[in-house]
Amino acid sequence: MKIFQKYRGKIILRRIFAVSFGLAAVCILLSCILGFGWFRVSQIQQQESDYENRMDTYVLVLQNYGKSMENVVTVLENDVYICKLINRNTFAWDSTTGIAAQEVTNLVSVNPMIHSAYVWLEDDYLIKSTNPSYPIDQNGDARMLDIFRMSTFHESAVIPYLDIYGKSQSLLCLTSGSMDPTTGGKRSGIQVNMDLDKIMTLTLPKTEEEQFLLIDRDGNIVYEQGTREIYRVGERLEDILWKNRNLTEASAEIVRTAQGRFLSVAAEIDDEFTLVWLISYRQLTGSMTRVGFLFLGIGLLVVIIVLLLALLMSNRVYNPIGEMVRTASEEGLPSEAMARQLENTELYSIAQTYQTMVQRLNHINLRKEQEDLAAYLISREKTAKLPEWVEETYAKPGVRIRVVVMRLSDIQDLHSNNTEEAIAFEMETIKTIVEQTLRELGNVLVLPVDHEFIAAILFSEESVTEERVTVASQHILEVTGELIHIGMDVGISEENGETEGFTELNLMYQMARAATAYRFIYGMGAVVTEGEMAQRALNGEQAPSSEELIQRLRQSDRTGFSAEYRKIVGELKKLSIQKAQDALMEIAGQMQTYRNSLQYRFEPLTKKDYEVLAGQLASYEYMDDVEEWFFRMAEEIWLILERNRQTGREDVVEKAIAYLQSNYGDPNISAQYLADKYHITPSYFSRLFHEKCGCTFPDYLAALRIERARELLLERENLSIQEICELVGYSNASYFTTSFKKKYGMTPGQFRRSQH
């Protein structure tokens, strides 16, 4: 401003600015007239190309899901134990059945997209395994059998299915098997169902102006996704489908209807389905708003040109300013010669201001780059893009990438007991330690992702073994523990090559971050690799049984309970985190239910009760610390049991059980009968019985009778089903058959035949 004020009387300044702004106005006018049409056409073409590329990506993902389902069917077809099971023509539970069932369960458990898997023989299944999120009852089994009968082997089909909660689902079904040569029907086979709703939801985007249609080879719409039924506004759907048949790549075209225009993108999936993506033309052209930013950029460019012209003029009429800027170094400092020239002049303050401005801009730019990279790493969007400066700085021929994630322990304590300055100093110290340690393995980029996680991205031109990275990570934990007394846990991703590494850097970060969760099992200072995490998730081992633990609890055996609990925890430490946490929740639920029964609360645990339990267990960061909760709960139960034993109420239940063992065949036995026999009220007897046995009196009696019936079916072949029914206390043969089938999955007659 001082410069302009000093030379405001010079006519040359006024003419220079007048010419500069006049040229700027002409440039803007020409840009509006000539540039808008070109920009609009090129932008639509670019978007069509982008949608085609995205459609190819979606189709590739869906094809991979289909191949994974085909692989499951192939594995089951070639499984020796399943083949043996089908060829026997009858069902019998033995080692072959157990191994086959375990292998089916393992295949379902490792693929979260699988809804269910069946091995069929005749009109019933031999083996069934379902995802825990999709329970199937008998009606569901019958529906699956109908689907199997109507299916065509080795051809995928989309089927509607209504689950036990009344929720409609779309399943992708694939079957294989053999035909009965006499009847022409399906004799045996394998059926695998995948949750199409979940697959499509995870794969495809969802906006208000888009619609996805999945069409089978007959032109039927088998799946729809989108909040607006765009395809119903015109009569062009059939034209779209048949025009895009037998495509090898996605094809896009603009569809015009009486009610509007839409972009249609279609592609075939393995010659079985066609995926059609309809986008509202309004959404397609919505990006035209970028034209405004283009014009804004032109305006800014004009301003820059004006400033440059003004600077040129000032350089001619006031040379020291131009000389100072020209000779300034990268840090914003003028050269030594110019510094001596500016000393004790009015331009010295301008030089200092220029220096401060450059330093602040560098700091802001560095912070912005780190924030962009952190946002990319934590993003789960498929459209997230890696900041360009990362590849520009670190991409070299043959470079390999590995991500190491440090997770700080006890974050709440760290932030509540330290000032912001102290926390910033400790984070900077950790960053320095990580950089110095990992720099021996290659170039390293370290940045805090959030208040809990720090990411270190290692770039190396040579392959770095997992062992070296693990040793370096352990050294980092030791040094940080000694210097700043902060506990950390480390997760390490797999090493990827140049192309795959840069394109999936955020996925590598997510995997390394997930590995840090294993500190729950390993304890503080854990160093876990992605490979170790995957191995645990796929080992197929089941959680240990808690039956002995609960029995020790009921017996008030403190020593036995403690030993059994630690034994179970030792087994859980060999499993994945999810299985370990689920097992702990199951034990906690059993203990809570038992404690409630001791206090005459016999209703099952509600969803809210389980949420409270989950919150209490989640408050412990490490599995060894969870022991406190279980032993505290056990002490509460033993205190209640001790009070109950002082009243002597358990004698009545023990006598009743002894009586039932000898007189279960009496059809007149009831809670009322036994309560009268021992001179107590029926309700009081029922509470005592449930407290002692963990189940209701009718359930106990029914289970006892059905078990005795099973023994008689095996030992007394000369007895008819009706005679056995009467011997075990049932007066209604139909009810007996229903109860027996509910427990063993087959009628008494089928059971007897299956054992011979």
Beta strands, then each sheet from edge to edge (+ up, - down):
strand 1: 114-121
strand 2: 124-130
strand 3: 157-162
strand 4: 168-179
strand 5: 186-195
strand 6: 210-216
strand 7: 221-225
strand 8: 251-257
strand 9: 260-269
strand 10: 273-280
strand 11: 400-408
strand 12: 443-448
strand 13: 453-460
strand 14: 488-492
strand 15: 527-529
sheet 1: 2+ 1- 5+ 4- 3+
sheet 2: 7+ 6- 10+ 9- 8+
sheet 3: 12+ 13- 11+ 14- 15-
end
